Amino acid sequence: MATQTLLITDDPFRNADIPTRRKLAHLVKSVKDSGGTARIFSSMHVSGGQLALYSGIAAVLRFPLPDLEHIECSHHTWRGKIKNRGDNLR
């Protein structure tokens, strides 16, 4: 897995939707199993509040990404790819 450190707020783990919680738990386990770390931030703390402004989840990758300015892709296309990757977490 490309994720070195996973940053996530605790809000999604309190989600009433059980499949969503399972996906997140699987994601955290996958990161840890591949030698990464997962940091869960309280939404009551300033750091968790700041992370929540960026969707509540972020990652530090093991390797750099190419310069995003050179990638020609619309916002909606990226959102679709991210959603599809999340569907594969089952």
PyMOL CGO cylinders between C-alpha atoms (Angstrom):
from pymol import cmd
from pymol.cgo import CYLINDER

trace = [
    CYLINDER, 0.00, 0.00, 0.00, 1.25, 3.47, -0.83, 0.3, 1, 1, 1, 1, 1, 1,
    CYLINDER, 1.25, 3.47, -0.83, 0.07, 5.04, 2.43, 0.3, 1, 1, 1, 1, 1, 1,
    CYLINDER, 0.07, 5.04, 2.43, 2.77, 5.67, 5.02, 0.3, 1, 1, 1, 1, 1, 1,
    CYLINDER, 2.77, 5.67, 5.02, 0.55, 7.54, 7.49, 0.3, 1, 1, 1, 1, 1, 1,
    CYLINDER, 0.55, 7.54, 7.49, -3.23, 7.68, 7.50, 0.3, 1, 1, 1, 1, 1, 1,
    CYLINDER, -3.23, 7.68, 7.50, -4.83, 10.68, 9.22, 0.3, 1, 1, 1, 1, 1, 1,
    CYLINDER, -4.83, 10.68, 9.22, -8.51, 10.37, 10.04, 0.3, 1, 1, 1, 1, 1, 1,
    CYLINDER, -8.51, 10.37, 10.04, -10.99, 12.00, 12.39, 0.3, 1, 1, 1, 1, 1, 1,
    CYLINDER, -10.99, 12.00, 12.39, -13.06, 9.92, 14.79, 0.3, 1, 1, 1, 1, 1, 1,
    CYLINDER, -13.06, 9.92, 14.79, -16.36, 11.15, 13.30, 0.3, 1, 1, 1, 1, 1, 1,
    CYLINDER, -16.36, 11.15, 13.30, -16.59, 8.49, 10.55, 0.3, 1, 1, 1, 1, 1, 1,
    CYLINDER, -16.59, 8.49, 10.55, -16.16, 5.74, 13.15, 0.3, 1, 1, 1, 1, 1, 1,
    CYLINDER, -16.16, 5.74, 13.15, -19.34, 6.98, 14.83, 0.3, 1, 1, 1, 1, 1, 1,
    CYLINDER, -19.34, 6.98, 14.83, -21.28, 6.81, 11.57, 0.3, 1, 1, 1, 1, 1, 1,
    CYLINDER, -21.28, 6.81, 11.57, -24.58, 4.93, 11.86, 0.3, 1, 1, 1, 1, 1, 1,
    CYLINDER, -24.58, 4.93, 11.86, -23.88, 3.20, 8.52, 0.3, 1, 1, 1, 1, 1, 1,
    CYLINDER, -23.88, 3.20, 8.52, -22.19, -0.08, 9.48, 0.3, 1, 1, 1, 1, 1, 1,
    CYLINDER, -22.19, -0.08, 9.48, -20.72, -0.80, 5.99, 0.3, 1, 1, 1, 1, 1, 1,
    CYLINDER, -20.72, -0.80, 5.99, -18.99, 2.60, 6.07, 0.3, 1, 1, 1, 1, 1, 1,
    CYLINDER, -18.99, 2.60, 6.07, -17.47, 1.85, 9.46, 0.3, 1, 1, 1, 1, 1, 1,
    CYLINDER, -17.47, 1.85, 9.46, -16.31, -1.56, 8.22, 0.3, 1, 1, 1, 1, 1, 1,
    CYLINDER, -16.31, -1.56, 8.22, -14.62, 0.02, 5.19, 0.3, 1, 1, 1, 1, 1, 1,
    CYLINDER, -14.62, 0.02, 5.19, -12.79, 2.50, 7.40, 0.3, 1, 1, 1, 1, 1, 1,
    CYLINDER, -12.79, 2.50, 7.40, -11.72, -0.22, 9.83, 0.3, 1, 1, 1, 1, 1, 1,
    CYLINDER, -11.72, -0.22, 9.83, -10.46, -2.28, 6.88, 0.3, 1, 1, 1, 1, 1, 1,
    CYLINDER, -10.46, -2.28, 6.88, -8.57, 0.74, 5.53, 0.3, 1, 1, 1, 1, 1, 1,
    CYLINDER, -8.57, 0.74, 5.53, -6.88, 1.34, 8.90, 0.3, 1, 1, 1, 1, 1, 1,
    CYLINDER, -6.88, 1.34, 8.90, -5.99, -2.36, 9.17, 0.3, 1, 1, 1, 1, 1, 1,
    CYLINDER, -5.99, -2.36, 9.17, -4.58, -2.40, 5.61, 0.3, 1, 1, 1, 1, 1, 1,
    CYLINDER, -4.58, -2.40, 5.61, -2.36, 0.59, 6.33, 0.3, 1, 1, 1, 1, 1, 1,
    CYLINDER, -2.36, 0.59, 6.33, -1.07, -1.00, 9.55, 0.3, 1, 1, 1, 1, 1, 1,
    CYLINDER, -1.07, -1.00, 9.55, -0.55, -4.41, 7.89, 0.3, 1, 1, 1, 1, 1, 1,
    CYLINDER, -0.55, -4.41, 7.89, 1.59, -2.79, 5.20, 0.3, 1, 1, 1, 1, 1, 1,
    CYLINDER, 1.59, -2.79, 5.20, 3.86, -1.18, 7.80, 0.3, 1, 1, 1, 1, 1, 1,
    CYLINDER, 3.86, -1.18, 7.80, 2.16, 2.21, 7.91, 0.3, 1, 1, 1, 1, 1, 1,
    CYLINDER, 2.16, 2.21, 7.91, 0.63, 4.07, 10.81, 0.3, 1, 1, 1, 1, 1, 1,
    CYLINDER, 0.63, 4.07, 10.81, -2.90, 5.31, 11.35, 0.3, 1, 1, 1, 1, 1, 1,
    CYLINDER, -2.90, 5.31, 11.35, -3.55, 8.39, 13.47, 0.3, 1, 1, 1, 1, 1, 1,
    CYLINDER, -3.55, 8.39, 13.47, -7.10, 8.98, 14.63, 0.3, 1, 1, 1, 1, 1, 1,
    CYLINDER, -7.10, 8.98, 14.63, -7.84, 12.55, 15.69, 0.3, 1, 1, 1, 1, 1, 1,
    CYLINDER, -7.84, 12.55, 15.69, -10.61, 13.60, 18.05, 0.3, 1, 1, 1, 1, 1, 1,
    CYLINDER, -10.61, 13.60, 18.05, -13.11, 15.88, 16.37, 0.3, 1, 1, 1, 1, 1, 1,
    CYLINDER, -13.11, 15.88, 16.37, -13.24, 17.77, 19.67, 0.3, 1, 1, 1, 1, 1, 1,
    CYLINDER, -13.24, 17.77, 19.67, -9.57, 18.80, 19.32, 0.3, 1, 1, 1, 1, 1, 1,
    CYLINDER, -9.57, 18.80, 19.32, -8.34, 21.62, 17.09, 0.3, 1, 1, 1, 1, 1, 1,
    CYLINDER, -8.34, 21.62, 17.09, -6.30, 19.21, 14.96, 0.3, 1, 1, 1, 1, 1, 1,
    CYLINDER, -6.30, 19.21, 14.96, -9.34, 17.02, 14.33, 0.3, 1, 1, 1, 1, 1, 1,
    CYLINDER, -9.34, 17.02, 14.33, -11.40, 20.08, 13.46, 0.3, 1, 1, 1, 1, 1, 1,
    CYLINDER, -11.40, 20.08, 13.46, -8.80, 21.20, 10.93, 0.3, 1, 1, 1, 1, 1, 1,
    CYLINDER, -8.80, 21.20, 10.93, -8.66, 17.72, 9.39, 0.3, 1, 1, 1, 1, 1, 1,
    CYLINDER, -8.66, 17.72, 9.39, -12.46, 17.70, 9.18, 0.3, 1, 1, 1, 1, 1, 1,
    CYLINDER, -12.46, 17.70, 9.18, -12.23, 20.76, 6.92, 0.3, 1, 1, 1, 1, 1, 1,
    CYLINDER, -12.23, 20.76, 6.92, -10.38, 18.51, 4.44, 0.3, 1, 1, 1, 1, 1, 1,
    CYLINDER, -10.38, 18.51, 4.44, -13.01, 15.74, 4.40, 0.3, 1, 1, 1, 1, 1, 1,
    CYLINDER, -13.01, 15.74, 4.40, -11.81, 14.18, 7.65, 0.3, 1, 1, 1, 1, 1, 1,
    CYLINDER, -11.81, 14.18, 7.65, -9.29, 11.87, 6.02, 0.3, 1, 1, 1, 1, 1, 1,
    CYLINDER, -9.29, 11.87, 6.02, -5.83, 12.41, 4.56, 0.3, 1, 1, 1, 1, 1, 1,
    CYLINDER, -5.83, 12.41, 4.56, -2.70, 10.38, 3.90, 0.3, 1, 1, 1, 1, 1, 1,
    CYLINDER, -2.70, 10.38, 3.90, 1.04, 10.83, 3.76, 0.3, 1, 1, 1, 1, 1, 1,
    CYLINDER, 1.04, 10.83, 3.76, 2.32, 8.67, 0.91, 0.3, 1, 1, 1, 1, 1, 1,
    CYLINDER, 2.32, 8.67, 0.91, 5.51, 6.62, 0.82, 0.3, 1, 1, 1, 1, 1, 1,
    CYLINDER, 5.51, 6.62, 0.82, 6.53, 8.18, -2.48, 0.3, 1, 1, 1, 1, 1, 1,
    CYLINDER, 6.53, 8.18, -2.48, 5.89, 11.53, -4.20, 0.3, 1, 1, 1, 1, 1, 1,
    CYLINDER, 5.89, 11.53, -4.20, 3.10, 12.06, -6.69, 0.3, 1, 1, 1, 1, 1, 1,
    CYLINDER, 3.10, 12.06, -6.69, 3.79, 13.65, -10.06, 0.3, 1, 1, 1, 1, 1, 1,
    CYLINDER, 3.79, 13.65, -10.06, 3.13, 17.37, -10.22, 0.3, 1, 1, 1, 1, 1, 1,
    CYLINDER, 3.13, 17.37, -10.22, -0.65, 17.65, -10.19, 0.3, 1, 1, 1, 1, 1, 1,
    CYLINDER, -0.65, 17.65, -10.19, -0.56, 20.75, -12.40, 0.3, 1, 1, 1, 1, 1, 1,
    CYLINDER, -0.56, 20.75, -12.40, 0.41, 18.52, -15.32, 0.3, 1, 1, 1, 1, 1, 1,
    CYLINDER, 0.41, 18.52, -15.32, -2.48, 16.12, -14.89, 0.3, 1, 1, 1, 1, 1, 1,
    CYLINDER, -2.48, 16.12, -14.89, -5.46, 17.10, -17.04, 0.3, 1, 1, 1, 1, 1, 1,
    CYLINDER, -5.46, 17.10, -17.04, -8.46, 15.82, -15.14, 0.3, 1, 1, 1, 1, 1, 1,
    CYLINDER, -8.46, 15.82, -15.14, -11.70, 17.44, -14.06, 0.3, 1, 1, 1, 1, 1, 1,
    CYLINDER, -11.70, 17.44, -14.06, -12.79, 17.65, -10.44, 0.3, 1, 1, 1, 1, 1, 1,
    CYLINDER, -12.79, 17.65, -10.44, -15.71, 15.28, -11.09, 0.3, 1, 1, 1, 1, 1, 1,
    CYLINDER, -15.71, 15.28, -11.09, -13.45, 12.65, -12.63, 0.3, 1, 1, 1, 1, 1, 1,
    CYLINDER, -13.45, 12.65, -12.63, -11.20, 12.67, -9.58, 0.3, 1, 1, 1, 1, 1, 1,
    CYLINDER, -11.20, 12.67, -9.58, -14.17, 12.36, -7.24, 0.3, 1, 1, 1, 1, 1, 1,
    CYLINDER, -14.17, 12.36, -7.24, -15.39, 9.34, -9.22, 0.3, 1, 1, 1, 1, 1, 1,
    CYLINDER, -15.39, 9.34, -9.22, -12.00, 7.64, -9.02, 0.3, 1, 1, 1, 1, 1, 1,
    CYLINDER, -12.00, 7.64, -9.02, -11.79, 8.24, -5.28, 0.3, 1, 1, 1, 1, 1, 1,
    CYLINDER, -11.79, 8.24, -5.28, -15.32, 6.90, -4.77, 0.3, 1, 1, 1, 1, 1, 1,
    CYLINDER, -15.32, 6.90, -4.77, -14.57, 3.80, -6.86, 0.3, 1, 1, 1, 1, 1, 1,
    CYLINDER, -14.57, 3.80, -6.86, -11.39, 3.09, -4.89, 0.3, 1, 1, 1, 1, 1, 1,
    CYLINDER, -11.39, 3.09, -4.89, -13.38, 3.33, -1.67, 0.3, 1, 1, 1, 1, 1, 1,
    CYLINDER, -13.38, 3.33, -1.67, -15.84, 0.75, -3.02, 0.3, 1, 1, 1, 1, 1, 1,
    CYLINDER, -15.84, 0.75, -3.02, -12.97, -1.72, -3.36, 0.3, 1, 1, 1, 1, 1, 1,
    CYLINDER, -12.97, -1.72, -3.36, -12.19, -1.59, 0.37, 0.3, 1, 1, 1, 1, 1, 1,
    CYLINDER, -12.19, -1.59, 0.37, -14.69, -4.31, 1.26, 0.3, 1, 1, 1, 1, 1, 1,
]
cmd.load_cgo(trace, "trace")
